[in-house]
Each structure stands twice: as structure tokens, then as C-alpha cells.
Amino acid sequence: MPSNRIGRINEEIQRELSDLLRSVKDPRVQKTMVSVTRVDTTADLRFAKVYVSVYDKEQSKEVFKGLKAAGGFLRHELANRLSLRHTPELVWAEDHSITYGARILDILSTLDIPKDEESSEEEQAAAQEAADHEEDA
């Protein structure tokens, strides 16, 4: 479990990288929507595993090649924006959580679960709100 300091650093790196990805001029990165979903930094701040979600799955290999090529530029810009003793080396990883969540929703929607006639309106509203929240994610 990351300490509070590491958690704040992870959030700051995620925010800055999300902003910096818009300035990357590599066409492999620019041709599809790329978002940083999570960052996990080691305790010694030497490495940061950056989880990235790519909108167009067919282009994900090319996007990761572009991100790896732009890694030096992104690390340099990150060092200019953050005041850390060591700027972590960026390790890119694909985040499949959005695809996984969509698959789970598809499976749940195909299940034939009989409605409980005794359930209250509050429970039905809570279930609907949870379903709406999962669709947004």
C-alpha cells in the first residue's frame, strides 16, 4: 500500500503526464485517444509504472512504441514540472480495466435474474444508480 506521499506523487505524475501527452508530436501517439489511468511509483522514486488506456485497440502496439520513443522527452518535461530529487524512469503498461468492466456489464446484462417483488423502491434506485455509474466508467 503506497504511503500518503507516494500516493500524492502518483497523482501529480498522472496529472502532468496526461497534460504532456497532448504535446507529444509523435504521430503514433496523436492518431488515437490516449489517457493515463493510473501511476504506481516505487518507494525510491526510480521507476513509475504508467498505466495507459488506448481508445483504438488495433493501434495500441504502435501507440506504445510511440510512448516508449517519447519517454525521454516526457521524463525531461516531468522533471521541469515537478520538484523531486529523482525523476522516475517511465515504464508503460496497457490498462485493460475499461474493456474488462464493459465485458462484465455485458455478462451481467445477459443474466436472467428474477426481480424480487418485495424489494423496496430504495433498493431499485440504488441498483439503477450503480448501473449508471458503471456505464460512465
N, C-alpha and C positions, 0 to 999 in steps of 0.2 A: 504494500500500500504506500503510495507516494506521500512524502511529508507535505506539509502545507506550502512550504517554499517551492518544492519541486512542482507541486500542482499549479502554483501561480506562474512559474516559469513555463510549464507546458502550455498553459492558456495563452500566455504572451507570445510564445513562439508560434502557436497555431494562428493567432490573430495576425501577426506580422507576415507569416508565410502566405496566408490567404490573400493579404493585400499585395504581397510581392509577386504572386503567381500571375496577376494581371499585367505586370510589366515585363514578363519573360517574352522575348521576341522569337523564341523557337517555334516554328510553325507546327511541330508535332504536339506542342502543349496548347497552342492557341486554337486549333481547329475543333476542339470539343470542350465542354464544360468540365472543369476540374475543381474539386473542393476538398479542403483539408478537414477531415472529420475528427482526428484525434492526434495528439502527440504524446509520446512516452519518452522521457529523458532519463538517462542513467543518473545515479546519485552523484557521480563525479563530474557530470555535465560534459562528458566526452562524446557521447552519442545521443542522438534524438531520433527515435523511430517515428516517422511521419506517415500516418495512415491517410490515404488519398482515395476518394471516390471519383470514378470517371463515368460520365454520363453515357458515352457511347462505348459499350463494352468491346466492340470489334477493334477499336483503336487504342485499347488500354496498353498493349505492349509498346506501341510507338510513343504513347504519352510518357510511359515510364522511362524509355530511352531518352526522351527529351528532358525529363526532370533530372535524370542522372547527369546528363550533359550540362544542365544549368545549375547543378548542385554547388559548384564553386562560387558562381555569381550570387546565388541565393544565400549561401553561408556568409559571404563577404558583406552583403547588404544587411543581413541579420545582425552581424557584429556591429555595424554602424548604428543600427536602431536600438539595440539592447545593450545595457551596461552590465555585461557579465565578464568574469575573469577569463573563462573559456567559452568560446562559441562552439556548440556541439557539431560534430560531423553529422550530416543528414543522411539517414537511411530510409529509403522509400518503401512503403508496403501498400498493397491494394486492400481497400476496405470493402468487404462484401456484405456488410450489415444491412444496407438498404435492400439489396437483392434478396438476402435471407429473410428479412422482415416481410417483403412483398410475397415471397413464397409461402411463408407461414400464414399470412392473411388469405391467400388463395386456398390453402388447405382448410383453414377454419370456415371459410365461406361455403365449401362443398359439403361440410358435415351436416347431417340431418339430425339436429338436436331438438327434441320436442320442447315447446315452451311450457313452463310451469305456470299453471293458471293462478296459483296462489302468490306468485311473485308480485311485489309491490311496484308501484309506478316509479319509486325512487331507484330501485334496483335496475329497472329497464332503462331509466335515464342515465344511470352510471355506466351501464354496459354500452349504450349508444355513444356516450362521451368518450369512453375508452377506444371504441372502434374508430371514431372520428379522429382521435389523437394519433392512432397508429397509421391511418391513411395519410396524415400530414407528414409523418416521419418518413 
